[in-house]
Amino acid sequence: MKQYLLSVAMIEGAPARSDDDAQQAFEQVAHLNDELQQAGAWVFAGGLLPASSATVVRADGDGVLVTDGPFTESKEHIGGFWVISADDLDEALRWAAKATHACGEPVEVRPFQEGPEG
């Protein structure tokens, strides 16, 4: 099986969800996580703190430069993700369709590169 990253796009400055809407999304995502695990498609998942909490580390000659804030200056950032196993892109897209309904945000699907053994 191939692995796919399902990343949740969060838009900076978008209206905040009500507490009830946020709780409903958490419950729906928990249900999806259970479904992924039961189907054997679950690899790993997690939610991320806002992009403002990011730190960027980059090579700078022989040393490194550490800066606060996200790598890109953008209004859209990854807010969370799933790593799943799926037979093909179509199956990954079916999981992404469930994911976007569960979390209420756009979900990008990207396959992982295959290693030398794959």
Z-matrix of the N, CA and C atoms (Angstrom, degrees):
N
C 1 1.453
C 2 1.532 1 109.38
N 3 1.278 2 114.82 1 146.42
C 4 1.453 3 121.65 2 178.85
C 5 1.534 4 109.01 3 -92.05
N 6 1.333 5 116.45 4 151.98
C 7 1.459 6 119.76 5 177.57
C 8 1.527 7 110.10 6 -103.35
N 9 1.329 8 114.58 7 144.98
C 10 1.464 9 122.65 8 -178.61
C 11 1.523 10 109.09 9 -130.89
N 12 1.334 11 114.74 10 146.44
C 13 1.450 12 121.70 11 172.36
C 14 1.515 13 107.69 12 -100.01
N 15 1.329 14 116.40 13 123.28
C 16 1.459 15 122.13 14 173.03
C 17 1.520 16 105.34 15 -106.08
N 18 1.324 17 117.64 16 104.80
C 19 1.463 18 120.24 17 -176.92
C 20 1.519 19 110.38 18 -104.79
N 21 1.317 20 114.92 19 136.92
C 22 1.457 21 122.94 20 -177.69
C 23 1.525 22 108.60 21 -92.23
N 24 1.327 23 116.85 22 122.53
C 25 1.460 24 121.86 23 -179.92
C 26 1.519 25 109.47 24 -88.47
N 27 1.323 26 115.43 25 125.65
C 28 1.457 27 121.93 26 176.22
C 29 1.520 28 107.33 27 -111.18
N 30 1.314 29 116.78 28 138.02
C 31 1.459 30 121.40 29 -177.53
C 32 1.521 31 109.10 30 -106.76
N 33 1.330 32 115.01 31 116.61
C 34 1.457 33 121.40 32 -179.93
C 35 1.527 34 110.10 33 -61.08
N 36 1.304 35 116.71 34 133.52
C 37 1.453 36 120.91 35 178.46
C 38 1.518 37 114.26 36 86.66
N 39 1.344 38 117.42 37 -2.65
C 40 1.466 39 119.83 38 176.92
C 41 1.527 40 108.48 39 -66.22
N 42 1.328 41 117.68 40 150.61
C 43 1.464 42 119.36 41 179.19
C 44 1.532 43 111.17 42 -56.46
N 45 1.309 44 116.13 43 138.25
C 46 1.463 45 121.02 44 179.26
C 47 1.527 46 109.53 45 -69.23
N 48 1.318 47 115.29 46 146.89
C 49 1.471 48 120.48 47 176.00
C 50 1.519 49 109.48 48 -75.98
N 51 1.312 50 114.11 49 152.54
C 52 1.463 51 118.51 50 172.33
C 53 1.530 52 108.12 51 -68.87
N 54 1.323 53 116.76 52 161.13
C 55 1.464 54 120.71 53 177.79
C 56 1.524 55 110.85 54 -58.23
N 57 1.338 56 116.85 55 -40.46
C 58 1.471 57 120.60 56 179.52
C 59 1.526 58 111.41 57 -64.60
N 60 1.340 59 116.65 58 -43.40
C 61 1.468 60 120.03 59 179.13
C 62 1.526 61 111.07 60 -65.18
N 63 1.323 62 117.00 61 -40.97
C 64 1.459 63 120.88 62 178.49
C 65 1.532 64 110.28 63 -63.40
N 66 1.323 65 117.14 64 -43.38
C 67 1.464 66 120.39 65 179.25
C 68 1.526 67 110.80 66 -63.35
N 69 1.323 68 116.88 67 -40.77
C 70 1.466 69 120.24 68 178.08
C 71 1.525 70 110.54 69 -62.50
N 72 1.331 71 117.75 70 -41.63
C 73 1.472 72 120.71 71 178.70
C 74 1.529 73 110.26 72 -63.94
N 75 1.340 74 118.14 73 -42.55
C 76 1.467 75 120.70 74 178.19
C 77 1.525 76 110.74 75 -59.65
N 78 1.327 77 116.88 76 -42.54
C 79 1.464 78 120.72 77 179.77
C 80 1.521 79 111.33 78 -66.42
N 81 1.328 80 116.92 79 -41.44
C 82 1.469 81 120.61 80 179.66
C 83 1.525 82 110.81 81 -66.19
N 84 1.317 83 117.45 82 -39.73
C 85 1.469 84 120.82 83 177.95
C 86 1.530 85 109.93 84 -66.52
N 87 1.322 86 118.01 85 -39.74
C 88 1.463 87 120.83 86 177.32
C 89 1.525 88 110.33 87 -61.39
N 90 1.328 89 116.87 88 -40.69
C 91 1.461 90 120.89 89 177.56
C 92 1.535 91 110.14 90 -63.83
N 93 1.332 92 117.26 91 -44.13
C 94 1.469 93 120.71 92 178.03
C 95 1.525 94 110.14 93 -61.78
N 96 1.330 95 117.47 94 -43.02
C 97 1.467 96 120.43 95 178.68
C 98 1.528 97 110.73 96 -58.57
N 99 1.329 98 116.95 97 -42.74
C 100 1.473 99 120.74 98 176.94
C 101 1.527 100 110.46 99 -61.22
N 102 1.339 101 116.32 100 -43.43
C 103 1.462 102 120.70 101 -179.76
C 104 1.528 103 111.16 102 -63.32
N 105 1.334 104 117.02 103 -42.89
C 106 1.467 105 121.06 104 177.72
C 107 1.525 106 110.75 105 -61.10
N 108 1.338 107 116.34 106 -42.81
C 109 1.460 108 120.11 107 -179.56
C 110 1.527 109 111.33 108 -65.56
N 111 1.328 110 116.61 109 -43.81
C 112 1.461 111 120.41 110 -179.82
C 113 1.526 112 111.83 111 -64.71
N 114 1.329 113 117.34 112 -31.42
C 115 1.465 114 121.81 113 -179.90
C 116 1.523 115 112.19 114 -82.35
N 117 1.333 116 117.43 115 -7.68
C 118 1.464 117 120.63 116 -178.11
C 119 1.524 118 112.79 117 77.41
N 120 1.330 119 117.97 118 15.14
C 121 1.462 120 121.82 119 -178.82
C 122 1.527 121 111.98 120 -94.76
N 123 1.330 122 117.88 121 -14.74
C 124 1.465 123 123.34 122 -176.40
C 125 1.529 124 110.50 123 -70.02
N 126 1.316 125 117.25 124 130.48
C 127 1.455 126 122.75 125 169.24
C 128 1.522 127 108.96 126 -116.28
N 129 1.353 128 116.28 127 -54.10
C 130 1.460 129 121.12 128 -177.28
C 131 1.509 130 108.05 129 -167.90
N 132 1.327 131 117.06 130 152.37
C 133 1.465 132 121.01 131 175.87
C 134 1.516 133 109.21 132 -154.45
N 135 1.323 134 115.78 133 159.94
C 136 1.450 135 119.57 134 176.87
C 137 1.508 136 112.03 135 -171.88
N 138 1.311 137 115.52 136 152.34
C 139 1.452 138 122.24 137 172.76
C 140 1.523 139 108.53 138 -98.03
N 141 1.306 140 116.54 139 150.78
C 142 1.457 141 121.58 140 -178.05
C 143 1.522 142 111.10 141 -114.26
N 144 1.310 143 116.56 142 149.59
C 145 1.454 144 121.52 143 172.42
C 146 1.529 145 108.12 144 -68.88
N 147 1.333 146 118.52 145 167.46
C 148 1.474 147 120.65 146 -178.94
C 149 1.528 148 112.08 147 -56.36
N 150 1.330 149 115.62 148 154.68
C 151 1.464 150 121.78 149 -178.68
C 152 1.524 151 111.84 150 -57.88
N 153 1.314 152 117.71 151 -25.88
C 154 1.466 153 120.53 152 178.96
C 155 1.529 154 111.99 153 -63.51
N 156 1.328 155 118.32 154 -17.39
C 157 1.461 156 121.87 155 179.29
C 158 1.527 157 112.44 156 -87.11
N 159 1.332 158 117.53 157 -2.21
C 160 1.463 159 122.07 158 -176.04
C 161 1.520 160 112.12 159 -72.85
N 162 1.319 161 114.98 160 153.91
C 163 1.456 162 123.78 161 171.30
C 164 1.519 163 106.99 162 -130.67
N 165 1.320 164 117.03 163 134.07
C 166 1.463 165 121.85 164 -179.10
C 167 1.524 166 108.79 165 -107.29
N 168 1.318 167 116.57 166 131.03
C 169 1.459 168 123.44 167 176.62
C 170 1.522 169 106.87 168 -117.61
N 171 1.336 170 116.43 169 124.21
C 172 1.468 171 119.09 170 -179.08
C 173 1.520 172 109.77 171 -136.59
N 174 1.327 173 114.76 172 150.30
C 175 1.460 174 121.37 173 177.90
C 176 1.522 175 109.30 174 -64.00
N 177 1.341 176 115.63 175 138.13
C 178 1.465 177 122.49 176 179.07
C 179 1.525 178 106.83 177 -140.81
N 180 1.316 179 115.35 178 85.41
C 181 1.467 180 119.34 179 -173.70
C 182 1.513 181 109.09 180 67.00
N 183 1.350 182 115.99 181 -125.64
C 184 1.464 183 120.04 182 178.18
C 185 1.519 184 112.68 183 -86.98
N 186 1.326 185 117.17 184 -8.09
C 187 1.459 186 121.02 185 -178.26
C 188 1.510 187 111.30 186 -111.43
N 189 1.315 188 115.33 187 -160.78
C 190 1.454 189 121.22 188 177.45
C 191 1.523 190 108.71 189 -133.53
N 192 1.302 191 115.57 190 152.35
C 193 1.451 192 123.42 191 175.24
C 194 1.519 193 106.93 192 -112.91
N 195 1.325 194 117.28 193 127.58
C 196 1.460 195 122.98 194 -179.13
C 197 1.521 196 107.76 195 -113.58
N 198 1.343 197 116.62 196 124.72
C 199 1.464 198 120.89 197 179.62
C 200 1.523 199 110.16 198 -129.74
N 201 1.323 200 115.80 199 148.73
C 202 1.463 201 121.73 200 176.86
C 203 1.524 202 109.30 201 -79.58
N 204 1.306 203 114.42 202 150.72
C 205 1.457 204 120.24 203 173.90
C 206 1.519 205 112.43 204 98.30
N 207 1.310 206 116.58 205 168.94
C 208 1.470 207 121.05 206 -177.15
C 209 1.530 208 111.33 207 -69.36
N 210 1.318 209 115.12 208 159.33
C 211 1.459 210 122.39 209 178.88
C 212 1.518 211 111.15 210 -64.83
N 213 1.322 212 116.41 211 -43.22
C 214 1.461 213 119.95 212 -178.50
C 215 1.521 214 111.03 213 -105.00
N 216 1.299 215 115.78 214 145.98
C 217 1.459 216 121.79 215 172.51
C 218 1.520 217 106.56 216 -89.32
N 219 1.305 218 115.75 217 96.79
C 220 1.457 219 120.88 218 -173.47
C 221 1.517 220 109.30 219 -148.61
N 222 1.313 221 116.31 220 159.08
C 223 1.463 222 121.14 221 174.87
C 224 1.522 223 110.94 222 -89.39
N 225 1.339 224 116.85 223 -11.60
C 226 1.466 225 121.19 224 179.98
C 227 1.519 226 109.34 225 -112.72
N 228 1.336 227 115.50 226 132.74
C 229 1.457 228 121.61 227 -178.72
C 230 1.523 229 108.93 228 -140.55
N 231 1.321 230 115.99 229 160.52
C 232 1.460 231 120.37 230 174.85
C 233 1.524 232 108.08 231 -74.56
N 234 1.320 233 116.02 232 124.52
C 235 1.454 234 121.31 233 -179.41
C 236 1.516 235 112.87 234 -101.19
N 237 1.317 236 116.31 235 -17.27
C 238 1.456 237 121.86 236 179.66
C 239 1.512 238 108.39 237 -179.31
N 240 1.311 239 116.43 238 176.99
C 241 1.461 240 119.23 239 -175.75
C 242 1.523 241 111.33 240 -163.38
N 243 1.310 242 114.03 241 161.74
C 244 1.459 243 123.47 242 166.84
C 245 1.519 244 107.01 243 -126.26
N 246 1.303 245 117.56 244 143.99
C 247 1.459 246 123.11 245 164.92
C 248 1.520 247 104.40 246 -110.73
N 249 1.330 248 115.99 247 121.87
C 250 1.465 249 120.38 248 -176.80
C 251 1.520 250 110.60 249 -125.25
N 252 1.304 251 116.35 250 161.91
C 253 1.460 252 123.35 251 169.50
C 254 1.515 253 107.37 252 -106.69
N 255 1.318 254 116.04 253 132.37
C 256 1.466 255 120.99 254 179.41
C 257 1.524 256 108.63 255 -145.19
N 258 1.322 257 114.98 256 152.46
C 259 1.466 258 119.66 257 179.91
C 260 1.521 259 111.95 258 -64.82
N 261 1.345 260 116.71 259 -34.76
C 262 1.462 261 120.10 260 -176.12
C 263 1.529 262 109.41 261 -162.00
N 264 1.328 263 115.90 262 177.13
C 265 1.459 264 120.87 263 -178.23
C 266 1.524 265 111.57 264 -60.85
N 267 1.319 266 117.79 265 -38.11
C 268 1.463 267 119.75 266 -179.77
C 269 1.526 268 111.48 267 -59.26
N 270 1.323 269 116.85 268 -42.80
C 271 1.463 270 119.89 269 177.93
C 272 1.531 271 110.50 270 -65.81
N 273 1.333 272 117.50 271 -41.46
C 274 1.460 273 121.09 272 177.91
C 275 1.526 274 110.68 273 -61.42
N 276 1.325 275 116.91 274 -38.85
C 277 1.464 276 120.90 275 178.70
C 278 1.528 277 111.55 276 -66.88
N 279 1.329 278 117.12 277 -34.30
C 280 1.473 279 119.65 278 176.48
C 281 1.536 280 110.16 279 -64.85
N 282 1.348 281 116.74 280 -41.44
C 283 1.458 282 119.70 281 176.37
C 284 1.523 283 110.25 282 -65.06
N 285 1.339 284 117.43 283 -39.91
C 286 1.474 285 120.64 284 179.61
C 287 1.523 286 111.03 285 -63.56
N 288 1.328 287 117.51 286 -36.13
C 289 1.463 288 120.84 287 177.48
C 290 1.523 289 109.81 288 -62.25
N 291 1.325 290 116.82 289 -41.71
C 292 1.466 291 119.96 290 176.56
C 293 1.529 292 110.42 291 -66.63
N 294 1.326 293 116.20 292 -38.05
C 295 1.472 294 120.79 293 -178.25
C 296 1.521 295 111.51 294 -65.53
N 297 1.336 296 118.02 295 -43.65
C 298 1.461 297 119.77 296 -178.65
C 299 1.526 298 111.08 297 -66.06
N 300 1.325 299 116.73 298 -34.87
C 301 1.465 300 119.42 299 175.73
C 302 1.526 301 110.78 300 -69.35
N 303 1.333 302 116.96 301 -37.70
C 304 1.463 303 120.30 302 -177.92
C 305 1.523 304 112.08 303 -68.72
N 306 1.338 305 116.85 304 -46.08
C 307 1.473 306 118.76 305 -174.22
C 308 1.521 307 113.11 306 -94.39
N 309 1.328 308 117.53 307 -16.18
C 310 1.455 309 120.71 308 177.24
C 311 1.515 310 114.22 309 76.96
N 312 1.319 311 117.63 310 18.24
C 313 1.461 312 122.94 311 -179.81
C 314 1.526 313 109.31 312 -130.68
N 315 1.350 314 117.51 313 159.95
C 316 1.469 315 119.54 314 175.31
C 317 1.526 316 110.53 315 -61.96
N 318 1.338 317 115.90 316 147.40
C 319 1.464 318 122.07 317 179.55
C 320 1.524 319 108.27 318 -128.57
N 321 1.322 320 115.73 319 122.55
C 322 1.471 321 121.87 320 176.77
C 323 1.519 322 108.88 321 -93.30
N 324 1.331 323 116.67 322 139.61
C 325 1.462 324 122.34 323 179.65
C 326 1.522 325 108.76 324 -113.54
N 327 1.335 326 116.49 325 126.12
C 328 1.464 327 120.54 326 177.67
C 329 1.517 328 109.54 327 -139.00
N 330 1.337 329 117.03 328 131.81
C 331 1.464 330 119.17 329 176.00
C 332 1.524 331 110.83 330 -76.17
N 333 1.318 332 115.27 331 148.70
C 334 1.455 333 120.26 332 171.77
C 335 1.523 334 108.88 333 -77.60
N 336 1.315 335 116.28 334 151.56
C 337 1.452 336 120.15 335 174.02
C 338 1.512 337 108.34 336 -65.25
N 339 1.319 338 114.99 337 145.95
C 340 1.452 339 118.72 338 176.44
C 341 1.512 340 109.29 339 -86.22
N 342 1.321 341 116.15 340 141.34
C 343 1.458 342 121.28 341 178.32
C 344 1.519 343 110.79 342 -76.67
N 345 1.314 344 116.48 343 179.39
C 346 1.473 345 120.49 344 -177.99
C 347 1.525 346 113.28 345 -62.03
N 348 1.357 347 115.32 346 -24.57
C 349 1.467 348 118.10 347 179.42
C 350 1.513 349 113.20 348 -82.08
N 351 1.352 350 117.73 349 -14.06
C 352 1.460 351 121.14 350 -174.78
C 353 1.453 352 112.18 351 -102.99
